[in-house]
Amino acid sequence: MAGKALWSGRFEEGMDEGTLEFTSSLDVDSRMAFYDIMGSLAHVRMLKACRIIPEEDADAITKGLRELAQVLKDGKLDMDYTLEDIHTNIEVKLTAMIGPAGGKLHTGRSRNDQVATDFKMYLRDAALNAVDAIDRLIASLQDVAKNNAETVLPGFTHMQHAQPVTLAQHMLAHAFRFGRDADRFMDAVERMNKCPLGSAALAGTTYRIDRKLTSDLLGFRDPTENSMDTVGSRDFVTELAFDASQAAISLSSICEELVYWSSQEFGFVTMDDRYSTGSSIMPQKKNPDICELVRGKTGAVIGGLVTMLVTTKGLPLSYNRDLQEDKRAVMDSIQTVTDCANIMAKVVATMKVNDGNMLEATRKGFINATDLADYLVTKGIPFREAHGIVGEAVRFCESQKIALDDLTLEQFKGYSPLIEEDVFTAISVKACVERRDSYGGTSPASTDVQLAISLQELFDRETAVRQKDMLFEKCWDVLLNQ
């Protein structure tokens, strides 16, 4: 027979075991046990301060909750799976420890606002952990950029050779992209950082509670403004599911490149043995499996976003049990992104850059064609006309299986008499890169500026994360020890 639910007084019979199994969320929401205890500690502290429950009962509840927190920390908090969720488990265990006073803990709150509060606290930490992991990857990319300011390789559009770029710029392109991913998580944490506790089931409570006190005790910026919106909305969950999906897409993008770059056809990088695997039948193989797995995990992360969008589509206000299904998808998605970013930081930091192969590849695909057109423009030829001239030269070189650099000055003059000996300097790969010194460009001078900006952004974000972590740790210390 199933254990008693907190709401069982309304019913003559207990739940069928199948009903309990179907409705239970304990396997997922048990991850929020710590936050449930913290929320309860803040709530009872507020109830005591507002004189809503007797001081001796509040003290007994606080003592019991602190003991449960220690049991949880020691890994000895056993869950009763005849109870439907973590919130019921904590309250039942508390009441068994201290007696009927435990039943006063739920005064002035509902599981609706309790769940929303626990989940927000869980997601705050999960999102900040994801930011930490992404920032570690960014730091690895920055290190590669620092060491490869003058390493030249083909830049691609449509996966075709386009123009020469430096590896520094290519790595920083990923770093800025991941920086935006991390910033999105930070923005979401700030936006969701309002405390639901005290909203009760949907309409608020008749007790003279102090929601601002509860909010402050739990490290929230403010209480939420509308109790119906508080318990019935999960846009903060969907936003984080999107943030995780976008970060996963960024991870998949760099992994796609590294899979190509580590192939024999490219040979741009060599993966460290510690982050590669072999074949059970082909002894020569060295496979970039980490990158492939990260790329593969993106599908599940995006699936989490789709789950949230479909789950919340068309839900009327206020709370609906559908919202029980909001946790697993986003919890798993954020954890997946965190794990992937952590290991990719190591992959990037340890890969060997084969700069010679990168430079050799720039001789293919006529990636200095734009620079030849720009050279003609400096001689007074309109760009559109110069574009056509260079197109003819490229077509000839393709037919002869040679590069533009291989043309003689006489052959160049056949396309335009304005071309002089200085054309060979103008279309050298090194010159092509160094001349692109516009803000955000690929020249070493430009990428030095980009690197400085990226480093500052990383420092600012790491500082912000540390400040939030310290605030939350201070809150937990107050609730557990003071």
Disulfide bonds with the S-S distance in Angstrom:
none
